[in-house]
């Protein structure tokens, strides 16, 4: 009888072991799932808390390369949780419209003020060659306090270039004439200060003699360098807001045009050269001045 009971228990022992292990597995799985549910609930609560009271910030609507001028069509407002709003993020279009991207921006990226620059500000690390417009050449001339508008010319300004020279063959000493060589010339640099760079300490007195670098076409560059050697170059500063889209026709100025414009005095035309005839009498040579016929 005892042997028969022992055989029965031995046969059922694997089944009992399987039931115990299955029960333990179910218990452990329930505990694991309960723990995961708690973690999910905590994460959901954290995310909901982060997304409460989102802040509207400006993002770009498409990929923008560096040097792109920001326009309304390139920007859009996005709701971003306060926790994820980056420092220097722009929030209103009026703060950044017209500014230029200093670095590439990816679609959906927040627009940060420290990634923008003014249109007249040079990109970081730029050189004078990079600032020179296409088709132009950078040429430097020396000026002083008089010919350089008292030292008030700044990089990025526009100037007119005037040339004073003495015409050959107009009297014994020649005739002094001033004419406008070029108009609306962009100033690339003054001394070592390039356009778009932070201004130097203006509390220091400007030097009496300094250099100005202008953007001119190759032909204009040759004209300017020739004119510099043959006369005197002077700059005149143009206003920042200039409504003139075309160059003005400025006639050359000399003593005659000045007297006529200011005093109404018209200069009499120079006398025609007298006709001279050489007369030879033997070996003697005489010059006879012929009277002009009326």
C-alpha positions in Angstrom: 0.0 0.0 0.0 2.8 2.4 0.9 4.7 1.5 -2.2 1.6 2.1 -4.3 1.1 5.6 -2.7 4.7 6.5 -3.3 4.5 5.6 -7.0 1.4 7.8 -7.3 3.2 10.8 -5.7 6.2 10.2 -7.9 4.1 10.3 -11.0 2.3 13.5 -10.0 5.4 15.3 -8.8 6.4 16.8 -12.2 2.8 18.1 -12.6 2.9 19.7 -9.2 6.3 21.2 -10.0 5.0 22.6 -13.3 2.0 24.1 -11.6 4.1 25.8 -9.0 6.6 27.2 -11.5 3.7 28.4 -13.7 2.1 30.2 -10.7 5.4 31.8 -9.9 5.8 32.9 -13.5 2.4 34.5 -13.5 3.0 36.3 -10.3 6.4 37.6 -11.4 4.9 38.7 -14.8 2.1 40.5 -13.1 4.5 42.3 -10.8 6.7 43.3 -13.8 3.7 44.5 -15.8 2.5 46.5 -12.8 5.9 48.1 -12.5 5.9 49.0 -16.2 2.4 50.5 -15.9 3.6 52.6 -13.0 6.6 53.8 -15.1 4.4 54.6 -18.0 2.0 56.5 -15.8 4.9 58.5 -14.3 6.3 59.3 -17.8 2.9 60.3 -19.0 2.4 62.6 -16.1 5.8 64.1 -16.6 5.1 64.8 -20.3 1.7 66.2 -19.6 3.3 68.5 -17.1 5.9 69.6 -19.5 3.4 70.3 -22.2 1.2 72.5 -20.1 1.2 76.2 -21.1 3.3 75.9 -24.3 5.1 79.0 -25.6 4.8 80.2 -29.2 8.3 80.5 -30.8 9.4 81.1 -34.4 10.7 78.3 -36.4 11.8 78.1 -40.1 9.4 76.6 -42.5 12.1 75.0 -44.7 15.9 74.5 -44.8 17.7 77.8 -45.0 21.3 78.2 -46.0 23.6 80.8 -44.4 23.1 84.3 -45.7 19.4 84.0 -46.2 17.3 87.1 -45.6 14.4 86.3 -43.3 11.0 87.0 -44.7 7.5 86.3 -43.5 7.0 83.3 -45.8 10.1 81.6 -44.3 8.8 81.7 -40.7 6.0 80.1 -38.8 4.9 80.0 -35.1 5.1 76.7 -33.2 3.9 75.7 -29.7 6.9 74.5 -27.7 6.8 73.5 -24.1 8.5 76.0 -21.9 11.1 73.5 -20.9 12.2 73.0 -24.5 12.3 76.7 -25.5 16.0 77.4 -26.3 17.8 80.5 -25.1 17.6 83.5 -27.5 14.6 82.0 -29.3 12.7 84.6 -31.3 9.0 84.9 -30.5 7.7 87.7 -32.7 8.4 88.2 -36.5 9.0 91.9 -36.2 12.2 91.2 -34.2 13.9 89.2 -36.9 12.3 90.2 -40.3 15.1 91.5 -42.6 17.9 89.9 -40.6 20.2 87.4 -42.3 21.0 83.9 -41.2 24.6 83.5 -40.0 24.5 79.7 -40.1 22.3 77.2 -41.9 19.0 76.4 -40.3 17.0 73.2 -40.6 13.3 73.0 -41.2 11.4 73.3 -37.9 14.5 74.6 -36.1 13.9 77.4 -33.6 15.2 80.8 -34.8 17.8 82.0 -32.3 18.9 85.6 -32.2 22.5 84.6 -31.8 22.3 82.8 -35.2 21.3 85.9 -37.1 23.1 89.1 -38.2 22.3 92.4 -39.7 22.4 92.8 -43.5 25.3 95.2 -43.2 27.2 93.0 -40.8 29.9 90.9 -42.3 29.8 87.1 -41.7 32.1 85.8 -39.0 35.5 85.1 -40.4 34.9 87.0 -43.6 37.7 88.6 -45.5 37.9 91.7 -47.7 37.7 89.5 -50.8 34.5 88.0 -49.5 33.0 91.4 -48.9 33.9 92.7 -52.4 30.7 92.5 -54.6 30.9 90.3 -57.7 32.3 92.1 -60.7 34.0 94.7 -58.5 37.5 95.2 -57.3 38.7 96.6 -54.0 41.0 99.6 -54.5 42.6 101.7 -51.7 43.3 105.4 -51.8 44.8 107.7 -49.3 42.8 110.6 -47.9 43.1 113.1 -45.1 40.7 115.1 -42.9 39.8 117.4 -45.9 39.6 115.0 -48.8 38.0 112.3 -46.6 35.0 114.2 -45.2 36.6 115.0 -41.9 37.1 111.4 -41.1 33.4 110.6 -40.9 33.4 108.1 -43.7 32.6 104.6 -42.3 32.7 101.1 -43.8 29.4 100.4 -45.6 28.8 104.1 -46.5 28.4 105.3 -50.1 30.5 108.2 -51.5 31.0 110.1 -54.7 34.6 110.4 -56.0 35.7 113.9 -57.2 38.8 114.7 -59.3 40.6 118.0 -59.4 43.1 118.4 -62.2 44.9 121.1 -64.3 44.0 120.8 -68.0 47.1 121.0 -70.2 47.2 123.5 -73.0 44.8 126.0 -71.5 47.0 129.0 -70.9 50.5 129.1 -69.5 49.5 127.5 -66.2 46.6 125.4 -67.4 43.0 125.6 -66.3 41.9 123.9 -63.0 38.8 121.7 -63.5 36.9 119.6 -61.0 34.7 116.7 -62.2 32.8 113.8 -60.6 34.5 110.6 -61.5 32.1 108.1 -59.9 28.8 108.2 -57.9 27.3 105.8 -55.3 30.6 104.0 -54.6 30.5 101.5 -51.7 33.1 101.9 -49.0 34.5 98.4 -48.1 36.9 99.5 -45.4 38.4 102.5 -43.7 41.9 101.9 -42.6 41.8 98.3 -41.2 38.1 98.4 -40.3 36.0 96.4 -42.7 32.2 96.8 -43.3 30.1 94.8 -40.9 32.8 94.4 -38.2 32.2 95.8 -34.8 33.3 99.5 -34.7 36.6 100.4 -33.3 36.9 102.7 -30.2 35.7 106.0 -31.6 36.8 107.8 -28.5 40.3 107.9 -29.9 41.0 110.8 -32.3 41.1 109.7 -36.0 44.5 110.0 -37.7 45.0 112.9 -40.0 45.9 110.6 -42.9 44.3 107.3 -43.4 43.1 105.0 -46.2 39.7 104.2 -47.7 39.0 101.1 -49.7 36.3 101.4 -52.4 34.5 98.8 -54.6 34.9 99.7 -58.3 34.7 97.9 -61.6 38.1 97.0 -63.2 37.8 99.9 -65.6 36.8 102.3 -62.9 39.8 101.1 -60.8 42.1 102.0 -63.7 40.5 105.4 -64.1 40.8 106.1 -60.3 44.5 105.1 -60.1 45.3 107.2 -63.2 43.4 110.2 -61.8 45.2 109.9 -58.5 48.5 110.3 -60.2 47.4 113.3 -62.3 45.4 115.3 -59.8 43.7 115.3 -56.5 41.0 112.9 -55.3 38.3 113.9 -52.9 35.3 112.1 -51.4 31.8 113.4 -50.7 29.6 111.4 -48.4 26.1 110.4 -49.5 23.2 110.1 -47.1 22.1 106.7 -45.9 18.6 107.0 -47.3 19.0 108.1 -50.9 16.0 108.3 -53.2 18.2 108.7 -56.3 18.2 105.4 -58.2 20.1 106.9 -61.2 23.4 108.8 -61.3 23.0 112.5 -61.6 24.5 114.3 -64.5 27.0 116.7 -62.9 28.9 118.8 -65.4 32.6 119.6 -64.8 33.3 122.8 -62.8 35.9 125.4 -63.6 36.3 129.2 -63.1 34.0 129.9 -66.1 31.1 127.7 -65.0 31.4 128.9 -61.4 31.2 132.6 -62.3 28.4 132.0 -64.7 26.4 130.0 -62.1 26.9 132.3 -59.2 27.4 135.8 -60.7 25.8 135.4 -64.1 29.1 136.3 -65.8 29.6 134.5 -69.1 33.3 134.2 -69.9 34.2 135.6 -73.3 35.5 133.0 -75.7 39.3 132.9 -76.0 40.6 134.9 -78.9 41.3 132.9 -82.0 45.0 132.5 -82.7 46.4 135.0 -85.2 47.4 133.8 -88.6 51.2 134.1 -89.1 53.0 134.1 -92.4 56.7 133.7 -92.8 58.3 136.1 -95.3 61.9 135.5 -96.5 63.9 138.3 -98.1 67.1 136.8 -99.2 68.5 135.1 -96.1 66.4 137.2 -93.8 63.2 135.6 -92.2 60.3 137.7 -91.0 57.0 136.7 -89.4 54.0 138.8 -90.4 50.8 138.6 -88.4 47.8 138.7 -90.7 44.7 140.5 -89.5 41.5 138.5 -89.3 38.9 139.2 -91.9 35.5 140.4 -90.6 
